[in-house]
């Protein structure tokens, strides 16, 4: 048996996640009779979902069918399809560098641990998120102040901090994917 992993590099455009989920729903409708496709996983997908239980001899046919749907949804430049012997799951950590991200935290909180650059706007949104009942699963960490990530050394500092908290010695599973948003 084979597994298909559908991974997206989210675009900075309104409604992109909705488009990705619509694509996933079409994949579900097309393959639910012949493969293991979880509609709940797709409906919650932010940047990845899986198709499992693919017979070895059908792997290329399934991959091509998903590629056609990907093209029909005009996501060819941001959605990638891989075939593996076992499902490959990614532990994503979000990194928000936009000081005015604010209320958009609601769109991504609860899906992945999120690290947010400190600013008054982001701090207010994170505080509001933390006091709501819907935020039980939200894992949002704020840097105390705005990050001045200007040099390669600054970036290594950010990555080292994330690795300390979510890396191979801290996370289960460890972080193996970093999703970032910028200004």
C-alpha distance (Angstrom), angle and dihedral (degrees) to the residues before:
residue distance angle dihedral
X1 . . .
X2 3.79 . .
X3 3.78 134.4 .
X4 3.77 130.3 -145.7
X5 3.80 120.5 -144.3
X6 3.80 116.7 -161.2
X7 3.80 110.6 -161.3
X8 3.78 125.6 -177.5
X9 3.76 133.0 -160.9
X10 3.78 98.7 -147.9
X11 3.78 116.3 -128.3
X12 3.78 122.3 -137.4
X13 3.79 94.8 -116.5
X14 3.77 132.1 112.6
X15 3.78 113.5 -94.2
X16 3.79 96.4 12.5
X17 3.83 94.8 130.8
X18 3.81 89.3 49.1
X19 3.83 90.1 52.7
X20 3.81 90.3 49.1
X21 3.81 91.4 51.2
X22 3.82 91.6 47.5
X23 3.79 87.9 53.9
X24 3.82 88.9 49.7
X25 3.79 91.1 50.8
X26 3.81 89.5 54.0
X27 3.82 88.9 50.0
X28 3.81 88.3 51.3
X29 3.82 92.6 49.6
X30 3.81 91.8 47.9
X31 3.83 98.1 45.5
X32 3.82 108.2 26.6
X33 3.80 93.0 99.4
X34 3.80 95.8 52.3
X35 3.82 105.3 27.6
X36 3.79 141.5 33.6
X37 3.79 106.6 -95.1
X38 3.80 121.2 163.5
X39 3.82 113.1 -147.7
X40 3.82 91.1 -166.9
X41 3.82 89.8 57.5
X42 3.81 90.1 49.5
X43 3.81 93.9 47.0
X44 3.81 89.2 53.7
X45 3.81 95.1 40.1
X46 3.75 118.1 128.4
X47 3.78 100.3 170.8
X48 3.82 109.1 -18.4
X49 3.79 144.5 40.7
X50 3.81 136.2 164.3
X51 3.78 141.8 -131.9
X52 3.80 111.9 -157.2
X53 3.79 136.9 -179.6
X54 3.80 96.1 48.4
X55 3.80 113.5 161.6
X56 3.81 110.6 -122.1
X57 3.80 93.1 -120.3
X58 3.85 90.9 51.9
X59 3.83 97.5 48.1
X60 3.81 96.7 99.4
X61 3.81 92.8 44.1
X62 3.82 91.3 51.0
X63 3.82 92.1 46.2
X64 3.81 90.9 50.9
X65 3.83 91.8 47.9
X66 3.80 90.7 52.7
X67 3.82 90.7 45.1
X68 3.83 89.9 54.3
X69 3.82 90.7 51.4
X70 3.80 89.4 46.7
X71 3.80 89.5 54.4
X72 3.82 92.7 46.1
X73 3.82 88.7 55.1
X74 3.84 89.8 48.6
X75 3.80 92.2 -122.6
X76 3.83 97.8 122.4
X77 3.80 92.1 115.0
X78 3.81 95.4 52.5
X79 3.83 108.8 26.8
X80 3.79 121.5 71.5
X81 3.81 129.5 -170.1
X82 3.78 125.7 -152.2
X83 3.80 131.6 -180.0
X84 3.80 118.7 -143.6
X85 3.79 138.2 171.9
X86 3.81 89.6 -119.5
X87 3.80 130.9 21.5
X88 3.80 112.0 -85.5
X89 3.79 114.0 -146.1
X90 3.76 123.0 -169.7
X91 3.78 127.3 -147.1
X92 3.76 102.0 -142.9
X93 3.78 124.5 -163.5
X94 3.80 117.3 -165.4
X95 3.78 122.2 -137.6
X96 3.81 116.4 -164.1
X97 3.80 113.2 -164.9
X98 3.80 96.9 167.4
X99 3.83 109.9 106.2
X100 3.82 89.6 -157.3
X101 3.83 96.8 47.7
X102 3.82 90.9 112.5
X103 3.81 115.3 137.5
X104 3.80 92.1 19.6
X105 3.82 85.9 78.1
X106 3.81 85.6 81.7
X107 3.82 89.5 65.4
X108 3.80 94.7 57.3
X109 3.81 106.0 25.9
X110 3.78 115.1 107.8
X111 3.79 94.9 27.1
X112 3.80 97.6 77.1
X113 3.76 138.2 -5.7
X114 3.81 105.3 -83.3
X115 3.81 128.7 -153.7
X116 3.79 112.6 -161.8
X117 3.80 130.0 -164.6
X118 3.79 110.5 -116.8
X119 3.79 118.3 -104.9
X120 3.79 134.4 134.3
X121 3.82 91.2 -104.0
X122 3.81 94.7 49.0
X123 3.80 92.9 42.5
X124 3.82 91.6 53.5
X125 3.81 92.1 48.8
X126 3.81 92.4 47.7
X127 3.80 91.2 48.9
X128 3.80 91.8 50.6
X129 3.80 89.9 47.2
X130 3.80 92.0 50.9
X131 3.82 94.1 54.3
X132 3.80 97.3 50.7
X133 3.78 124.2 92.7
X134 3.81 91.5 -130.0
X135 3.79 91.0 62.1
X136 3.81 95.9 69.7
X137 3.80 91.1 115.2
X138 3.80 96.2 38.9
X139 3.79 114.2 119.5
X140 3.81 104.3 -171.0
X141 3.80 122.5 162.6
X142 3.78 121.1 -172.2
X143 3.76 124.0 -155.4
X144 3.78 107.4 -130.0
X145 3.78 93.2 -117.9
X146 3.76 140.9 3.7
X147 3.78 114.0 -60.6
X148 3.76 119.4 -119.3
X149 3.80 97.0 -154.4
X150 3.76 100.7 171.1
X151 3.77 107.4 130.4
X152 3.76 136.6 46.5
X153 3.82 88.1 -108.2
X154 3.83 90.0 55.7
X155 3.81 90.1 53.3
X156 3.80 91.5 49.0
X157 3.81 87.6 53.5
X158 3.82 91.3 53.6
X159 3.80 92.1 46.4
X160 3.82 92.0 47.0
X161 3.81 90.4 53.0
X162 3.81 91.6 50.0
X163 3.80 90.9 46.4
X164 3.82 91.1 51.1
X165 3.79 90.8 55.2
X166 3.81 102.1 33.9
X167 3.79 107.1 14.8
X168 3.77 132.4 109.2
X169 3.82 93.5 -70.8
X170 3.80 95.7 44.4
X171 3.79 110.7 32.4
X172 3.76 134.0 65.4
X173 2.94 99.8 -133.3
X174 3.77 96.3 15.5
X175 3.80 121.2 -127.3
X176 3.78 111.1 -87.7
X177 3.79 99.4 160.8
X178 3.79 131.6 51.1
X179 3.80 119.9 -160.7
X180 3.78 115.2 -165.3
X181 3.75 136.7 -170.9
X182 3.78 123.3 -165.4
X183 3.76 137.4 -170.6
